[in-house]
């Protein structure tokens, strides 16, 4: 557990980046249809 805390303290920026990427991927996956329909006008 100590090594995990050490990792978090020294690599929190990469953890934040990875979390942001995952959240963005989930968001795009969930709302892909809405994005595509709005972007291309009509299907």
PQR file with spaces between the fields and no chain letter, atoms N, CA, C, O and H, PARSE charges and radii, in Angstrom:
ATOM       1  N    UNK     1       0.834   -1.194    0.000 -0.4000 1.5000
ATOM       2  CA   UNK     1       0.000    0.000    0.000 -0.0000 2.0000
ATOM       3  C    UNK     1       0.875    1.254    0.000  0.5500 1.7000
ATOM       4  O    UNK     1       0.526    2.255   -0.625 -0.5500 1.4000
ATOM       5  N    UNK     2       2.005    1.199    0.697 -0.4000 1.5000
ATOM       6  CA   UNK     2       2.915    2.350    0.744 -0.0000 2.0000
ATOM       7  C    UNK     2       3.400    2.705   -0.664  0.5500 1.7000
ATOM       8  O    UNK     2       3.479    3.880   -1.021 -0.5500 1.4000
ATOM       9  H    UNK     2       2.288    0.385    1.204  0.4000 1.0000
ATOM      10  N    UNK     3       3.720    1.695   -1.448 -0.4000 1.5000
ATOM      11  CA   UNK     3       4.214    1.946   -2.802 -0.0000 2.0000
ATOM      12  C    UNK     3       3.125    2.600   -3.654  0.5500 1.7000
ATOM      13  O    UNK     3       3.422    3.410   -4.532 -0.5500 1.4000
ATOM      14  H    UNK     3       3.656    0.740   -1.157  0.4000 1.0000
ATOM      15  N    UNK     4       1.863    2.245   -3.392 -0.4000 1.5000
ATOM      16  CA   UNK     4       0.756    2.850   -4.134 -0.0000 2.0000
ATOM      17  C    UNK     4       0.656    4.343   -3.828  0.5500 1.7000
ATOM      18  O    UNK     4       0.475    5.152   -4.738 -0.5500 1.4000
ATOM      19  H    UNK     4       1.621    1.587   -2.678  0.4000 1.0000
ATOM      20  N    UNK     5       0.773    4.708   -2.555 -0.4000 1.5000
ATOM      21  CA   UNK     5       0.736    6.115   -2.171 -0.0000 2.0000
ATOM      22  C    UNK     5       1.917    6.866   -2.783  0.5500 1.7000
ATOM      23  O    UNK     5       1.768    7.996   -3.248 -0.5500 1.4000
ATOM      24  H    UNK     5       0.919    4.050   -1.816  0.4000 1.0000
ATOM      25  N    UNK     6       3.086    6.234   -2.780 -0.4000 1.5000
ATOM      26  CA   UNK     6       4.280    6.834   -3.394 -0.0000 2.0000
ATOM      27  C    UNK     6       4.028    7.087   -4.879  0.5500 1.7000
ATOM      28  O    UNK     6       4.352    8.153   -5.401 -0.5500 1.4000
ATOM      29  H    UNK     6       3.207    5.316   -2.402  0.4000 1.0000
ATOM      30  N    UNK     7       3.448    6.097   -5.547 -0.4000 1.5000
ATOM      31  CA   UNK     7       3.146    6.215   -6.970 -0.0000 2.0000
ATOM      32  C    UNK     7       2.171    7.369   -7.208  0.5500 1.7000
ATOM      33  O    UNK     7       2.368    8.167   -8.124 -0.5500 1.4000
ATOM      34  H    UNK     7       3.185    5.231   -5.123  0.4000 1.0000
ATOM      35  N    UNK     8       1.118    7.459   -6.384 -0.4000 1.5000
ATOM      36  CA   UNK     8       0.118    8.508   -6.535 -0.0000 2.0000
ATOM      37  C    UNK     8       0.740    9.891   -6.354  0.5500 1.7000
ATOM      38  O    UNK     8       0.402   10.825   -7.080 -0.5500 1.4000
ATOM      39  H    UNK     8       0.958    6.810   -5.640  0.4000 1.0000
ATOM      40  N    UNK     9       1.645   10.021   -5.386 -0.4000 1.5000
ATOM      41  CA   UNK     9       2.264   11.317   -5.114 -0.0000 2.0000
ATOM      42  C    UNK     9       3.157   11.759   -6.269  0.5500 1.7000
ATOM      43  O    UNK     9       3.218   12.948   -6.581 -0.5500 1.4000
ATOM      44  H    UNK     9       1.919    9.262   -4.796  0.4000 1.0000
ATOM      45  N    UNK    10       3.845   10.821   -6.903 -0.4000 1.5000
ATOM      46  CA   UNK    10       4.822   11.182   -7.934 -0.0000 2.0000
ATOM      47  C    UNK    10       4.260   11.100   -9.352  0.5500 1.7000
ATOM      48  O    UNK    10       4.849   11.642  -10.287 -0.5500 1.4000
ATOM      49  H    UNK    10       3.796    9.855   -6.650  0.4000 1.0000
ATOM      50  N    UNK    11       3.127   10.427   -9.511 -0.4000 1.5000
ATOM      51  CA   UNK    11       2.580   10.243  -10.859 -0.0000 2.0000
ATOM      52  C    UNK    11       1.119   10.662  -10.924  0.5500 1.7000
ATOM      53  O    UNK    11       0.375   10.168  -11.773 -0.5500 1.4000
ATOM      54  H    UNK    11       2.649    9.986   -8.752  0.4000 1.0000
ATOM      55  N    UNK    12       0.691   11.568  -10.039 -0.4000 1.5000
ATOM      56  CA   UNK    12      -0.718   11.967  -10.012 -0.0000 2.0000
ATOM      57  C    UNK    12      -1.133   12.632  -11.318  0.5500 1.7000
ATOM      58  O    UNK    12      -2.290   12.532  -11.728 -0.5500 1.4000
ATOM      59  H    UNK    12       1.295   11.969   -9.349  0.4000 1.0000
ATOM      60  N    UNK    13      -0.191   13.313  -11.975 -0.4000 1.5000
ATOM      61  CA   UNK    13      -0.535   14.000  -13.218 -0.0000 2.0000
ATOM      62  C    UNK    13      -0.928   12.994  -14.301  0.5500 1.7000
ATOM      63  O    UNK    13      -1.921   13.187  -15.004 -0.5500 1.4000
ATOM      64  H    UNK    13       0.748   13.394  -11.643  0.4000 1.0000
ATOM      65  N    UNK    14      -0.146   11.920  -14.432 -0.4000 1.5000
ATOM      66  CA   UNK    14      -0.473   10.902  -15.431 -0.0000 2.0000
ATOM      67  C    UNK    14      -1.763   10.189  -15.058  0.5500 1.7000
ATOM      68  O    UNK    14      -2.536    9.795  -15.932 -0.5500 1.4000
ATOM      69  H    UNK    14       0.660   11.763  -13.862  0.4000 1.0000
ATOM      70  N    UNK    15      -1.999   10.021  -13.745 -0.4000 1.5000
ATOM      71  CA   UNK    15      -3.253    9.398  -13.305 -0.0000 2.0000
ATOM      72  C    UNK    15      -4.438   10.275  -13.711  0.5500 1.7000
ATOM      73  O    UNK    15      -5.460    9.771  -14.178 -0.5500 1.4000
ATOM      74  H    UNK    15      -1.372   10.341  -13.035  0.4000 1.0000
ATOM      75  N    UNK    16      -4.295   11.586  -13.529 -0.4000 1.5000
ATOM      76  CA   UNK    16      -5.354   12.521  -13.914 -0.0000 2.0000
ATOM      77  C    UNK    16      -5.581   12.469  -15.422  0.5500 1.7000
ATOM      78  O    UNK    16      -6.723   12.471  -15.882 -0.5500 1.4000
ATOM      79  H    UNK    16      -3.466   11.995  -13.150  0.4000 1.0000
ATOM      80  N    UNK    17      -4.500   12.421  -16.185 -0.4000 1.5000
ATOM      81  CA   UNK    17      -4.615   12.364  -17.641 -0.0000 2.0000
ATOM      82  C    UNK    17      -5.333   11.097  -18.080  0.5500 1.7000
ATOM      83  O    UNK    17      -6.232   11.147  -18.920 -0.5500 1.4000
ATOM      84  H    UNK    17      -3.573   12.418  -15.812  0.4000 1.0000
ATOM      85  N    UNK    18      -4.933    9.955  -17.510 -0.4000 1.5000
ATOM      86  CA   UNK    18      -5.557    8.678  -17.864 -0.0000 2.0000
ATOM      87  C    UNK    18      -7.037    8.704  -17.507  0.5500 1.7000
ATOM      88  O    UNK    18      -7.879    8.259  -18.287 -0.5500 1.4000
ATOM      89  H    UNK    18      -4.203    9.915  -16.828  0.4000 1.0000
ATOM      90  N    UNK    19      -7.353    9.231  -16.314 -0.4000 1.5000
ATOM      91  CA   UNK    19      -8.754    9.309  -15.893 -0.0000 2.0000
ATOM      92  C    UNK    19      -9.557   10.178  -16.859  0.5500 1.7000
ATOM      93  O    UNK    19     -10.680    9.834  -17.230 -0.5500 1.4000
ATOM      94  H    UNK    19      -6.669    9.593  -15.680  0.4000 1.0000
ATOM      95  N    UNK    20      -8.974   11.302  -17.261 -0.4000 1.5000
ATOM      96  CA   UNK    20      -9.652   12.188  -18.197 -0.0000 2.0000
ATOM      97  C    UNK    20      -9.893   11.521  -19.543  0.5500 1.7000
ATOM      98  O    UNK    20     -10.959   11.679  -20.137 -0.5500 1.4000
ATOM      99  H    UNK    20      -8.062   11.581  -16.961  0.4000 1.0000
ATOM     100  N    UNK    21      -8.906   10.777  -20.021 -0.4000 1.5000
ATOM     101  CA   UNK    21      -9.036   10.076  -21.299 -0.0000 2.0000
ATOM     102  C    UNK    21     -10.146    9.033  -21.218  0.5500 1.7000
ATOM     103  O    UNK    21     -10.956    8.901  -22.136 -0.5500 1.4000
ATOM     104  H    UNK    21      -8.039   10.649  -19.539  0.4000 1.0000
ATOM     105  N    UNK    22     -10.175    8.292  -20.103 -0.4000 1.5000
ATOM     106  CA   UNK    22     -11.199    7.256  -19.921 -0.0000 2.0000
ATOM     107  C    UNK    22     -12.586    7.894  -19.871  0.5500 1.7000
ATOM     108  O    UNK    22     -13.522    7.406  -20.503 -0.5500 1.4000
ATOM     109  H    UNK    22      -9.517    8.399  -19.357  0.4000 1.0000
ATOM     110  N    UNK    23     -12.712    8.976  -19.126 -0.4000 1.5000
ATOM     111  CA   UNK    23     -14.010    9.655  -19.029 -0.0000 2.0000
ATOM     112  C    UNK    23     -14.447   10.178  -20.391  0.5500 1.7000
ATOM     113  O    UNK    23     -15.618   10.066  -20.754 -0.5500 1.4000
ATOM     114  H    UNK    23     -11.951    9.373  -18.612  0.4000 1.0000
ATOM     115  N    UNK    24     -13.510   10.751  -21.147 -0.4000 1.5000
ATOM     116  CA   UNK    24     -13.832   11.263  -22.475 -0.0000 2.0000
ATOM     117  C    UNK    24     -14.278   10.128  -23.397  0.5500 1.7000
ATOM     118  O    UNK    24     -15.228   10.285  -24.164 -0.5500 1.4000
ATOM     119  H    UNK    24     -12.559   10.842  -20.852  0.4000 1.0000
ATOM     120  N    UNK    25     -13.593    8.987  -23.322 -0.4000 1.5000
ATOM     121  CA   UNK    25     -13.941    7.837  -24.155 -0.0000 2.0000
ATOM     122  C    UNK    25     -15.342    7.335  -23.817  0.5500 1.7000
ATOM     123  O    UNK    25     -16.130    7.024  -24.709 -0.5500 1.4000
ATOM     124  H    UNK    25     -12.821    8.859  -22.699  0.4000 1.0000
ATOM     125  N    UNK    26     -15.646    7.259  -22.518 -0.4000 1.5000
ATOM     126  CA   UNK    26     -16.976    6.811  -22.093 -0.0000 2.0000
ATOM     127  C    UNK    26     -18.043    7.802  -22.560  0.5500 1.7000
ATOM     128  O    UNK    26     -19.105    7.401  -23.036 -0.5500 1.4000
ATOM     129  H    UNK    26     -15.006    7.512  -21.792  0.4000 1.0000
ATOM     130  N    UNK    27     -17.755    9.092  -22.422 -0.4000 1.5000
ATOM     131  CA   UNK    27     -18.701   10.132  -22.840 -0.0000 2.0000
ATOM     132  C    UNK    27     -18.984   10.036  -24.338  0.5500 1.7000
ATOM     133  O    UNK    27     -20.139   10.066  -24.763 -0.5500 1.4000
ATOM     134  H    UNK    27     -16.892    9.418  -22.036  0.4000 1.0000
ATOM     135  N    UNK    28     -17.918    9.920  -25.133 -0.4000 1.5000
ATOM     136  CA   UNK    28     -18.076    9.819  -26.590 -0.0000 2.0000
ATOM     137  C    UNK    28     -18.839    8.552  -26.952  0.5500 1.7000
ATOM     138  O    UNK    28     -19.701    8.576  -27.830 -0.5500 1.4000
ATOM     139  H    UNK    28     -16.979    9.896  -24.788  0.4000 1.0000
ATOM     140  N    UNK    29     -18.524    7.436  -26.274 -0.4000 1.5000
ATOM     141  CA   UNK    29     -19.188    6.165  -26.558 -0.0000 2.0000
ATOM     142  C    UNK    29     -20.684    6.257  -26.266  0.5500 1.7000
ATOM     143  O    UNK    29     -21.501    5.726  -27.018 -0.5500 1.4000
ATOM     144  H    UNK    29     -17.824    7.417  -25.561  0.4000 1.0000
ATOM     145  N    UNK    30     -21.041    6.934  -25.167 -0.4000 1.5000
ATOM     146  CA   UNK    30     -22.455    7.025  -24.782 -0.0000 2.0000
ATOM     147  C    UNK    30     -23.225    7.974  -25.688  0.5500 1.7000
ATOM     148  O    UNK    30     -24.384    7.715  -26.013 -0.5500 1.4000
ATOM     149  H    UNK    30     -20.377    7.365  -24.556  0.4000 1.0000
ATOM     150  N    UNK    31     -22.586    9.086  -26.104 -0.4000 1.5000
ATOM     151  CA   UNK    31     -23.306   10.110  -26.850 -0.0000 2.0000
ATOM     152  C    UNK    31     -22.897   10.169  -28.320  0.5500 1.7000
ATOM     153  O    UNK    31     -23.139   11.164  -29.003 -0.5500 1.4000
ATOM     154  H    UNK    31     -21.645    9.297  -25.840  0.4000 1.0000
ATOM     155  N    UNK    32     -22.265    9.076  -28.805 -0.4000 1.5000
ATOM     156  CA   UNK    32     -21.765    9.058  -30.180 -0.0000 2.0000
ATOM     157  C    UNK    32     -22.890    9.316  -31.176  0.5500 1.7000
ATOM     158  O    UNK    32     -22.730   10.111  -32.103 -0.5500 1.4000
ATOM     159  H    UNK    32     -22.067    8.267  -28.251  0.4000 1.0000
ATOM     160  N    UNK    33     -24.037    8.642  -30.987 -0.4000 1.5000
ATOM     161  CA   UNK    33     -25.157    8.789  -31.917 -0.0000 2.0000
ATOM     162  C    UNK    33     -25.604   10.246  -31.999  0.5500 1.7000
ATOM     163  O    UNK    33     -25.822   10.768  -33.092 -0.5500 1.4000
ATOM     164  H    UNK    33     -24.167    7.996  -30.235  0.4000 1.0000
ATOM     165  N    UNK    34     -25.742   10.901  -30.849 -0.4000 1.5000
ATOM     166  CA   UNK    34     -26.180   12.296  -30.826 -0.0000 2.0000
ATOM     167  C    UNK    34     -25.159   13.186  -31.534  0.5500 1.7000
ATOM     168  O    UNK    34     -25.527   14.080  -32.296 -0.5500 1.4000
ATOM     169  H    UNK    34     -25.565   10.476  -29.961  0.4000 1.0000
ATOM     170  N    UNK    35     -23.873   12.933  -31.277 -0.4000 1.5000
ATOM     171  CA   UNK    35     -22.810   13.736  -31.884 -0.0000 2.0000
ATOM     172  C    UNK    35     -22.828   13.570  -33.408  0.5500 1.7000
ATOM     173  O    UNK    35     -22.739   14.550  -34.147 -0.5500 1.4000
ATOM     174  H    UNK    35     -23.574   12.207  -30.659  0.4000 1.0000
ATOM     175  N    UNK    36     -22.944   12.319  -33.870 -0.4000 1.5000
ATOM     176  CA   UNK    36     -22.913   12.045  -35.309 -0.0000 2.0000
ATOM     177  C    UNK    36     -24.123   12.671  -35.993  0.5500 1.7000
ATOM     178  O    UNK    36     -23.995   13.282  -37.054 -0.5500 1.4000
ATOM     179  H    UNK    36     -23.016   11.522  -33.270  0.4000 1.0000
ATOM     180  N    UNK    37     -25.310   12.516  -35.379 -0.4000 1.5000
ATOM     181  CA   UNK    37     -26.534   13.055  -35.977 -0.0000 2.0000
ATOM     182  C    UNK    37     -26.441   14.577  -36.075  0.5500 1.7000
ATOM     183  O    UNK    37     -26.805   15.156  -37.098 -0.5500 1.4000
ATOM     184  H    UNK    37     -25.414   12.020  -34.517  0.4000 1.0000
ATOM     185  N    UNK    38     -25.954   15.227  -35.011 -0.4000 1.5000
ATOM     186  CA   UNK    38     -25.833   16.686  -35.030 -0.0000 2.0000
ATOM     187  C    UNK    38     -24.773   17.125  -36.037  0.5500 1.7000
ATOM     188  O    UNK    38     -24.956   18.123  -36.734 -0.5500 1.4000
ATOM     189  H    UNK    38     -25.658   14.756  -34.180  0.4000 1.0000
ATOM     190  N    UNK    39     -23.670   16.387  -36.118 -0.4000 1.5000
ATOM     191  CA   UNK    39     -22.566   16.773  -36.986 -0.0000 2.0000
ATOM     192  C    UNK    39     -22.912   16.645  -38.461  0.5500 1.7000
ATOM     193  O    UNK    39     -22.508   17.485  -39.265 -0.5500 1.4000
ATOM     194  H    UNK    39     -23.521   15.576  -35.552  0.4000 1.0000
ATOM     195  N    UNK    40     -23.662   15.593  -38.831 -0.4000 1.5000
ATOM     196  CA   UNK    40     -23.954   15.340  -40.240 -0.0000 2.0000
ATOM     197  C    UNK    40     -25.335   15.860  -40.630  0.5500 1.7000
ATOM     198  O    UNK    40     -25.762   15.670  -41.769 -0.5500 1.4000
ATOM     199  H    UNK    40     -23.990   14.911  -38.177  0.4000 1.0000
ATOM     200  N    UNK    41     -26.028   16.501  -39.722 -0.4000 1.5000
ATOM     201  CA   UNK    41     -27.350   17.034  -40.029 -0.0000 2.0000
ATOM     202  C    UNK    41     -28.419   15.973  -39.879  0.5500 1.7000
ATOM     203  O    UNK    41     -29.039   15.852  -38.822 -0.5500 1.4000
ATOM     204  H    UNK    41     -25.681   16.655  -38.797  0.4000 1.0000
ATOM     205  N    UNK    42     -28.642   15.185  -40.959 -0.4000 1.5000
ATOM     206  CA   UNK    42     -29.644   14.113  -40.895 -0.0000 2.0000
ATOM     207  C    UNK    42     -29.013   12.795  -41.259  0.5500 1.7000
ATOM     208  O    UNK    42     -28.022   12.741  -41.988 -0.5500 1.4000
ATOM     209  H    UNK    42     -28.139   15.283  -41.818  0.4000 1.0000
ATOM     210  N    UNK    43     -29.603   11.720  -40.739 -0.4000 1.5000
ATOM     211  CA   UNK    43     -29.118   10.375  -41.099 -0.0000 2.0000
ATOM     212  C    UNK    43     -29.877    9.896  -42.324  0.5500 1.7000
ATOM     213  O    UNK    43     -29.636    8.789  -42.806 -0.5500 1.4000
ATOM     214  H    UNK    43     -30.408   11.764  -40.147  0.4000 1.0000
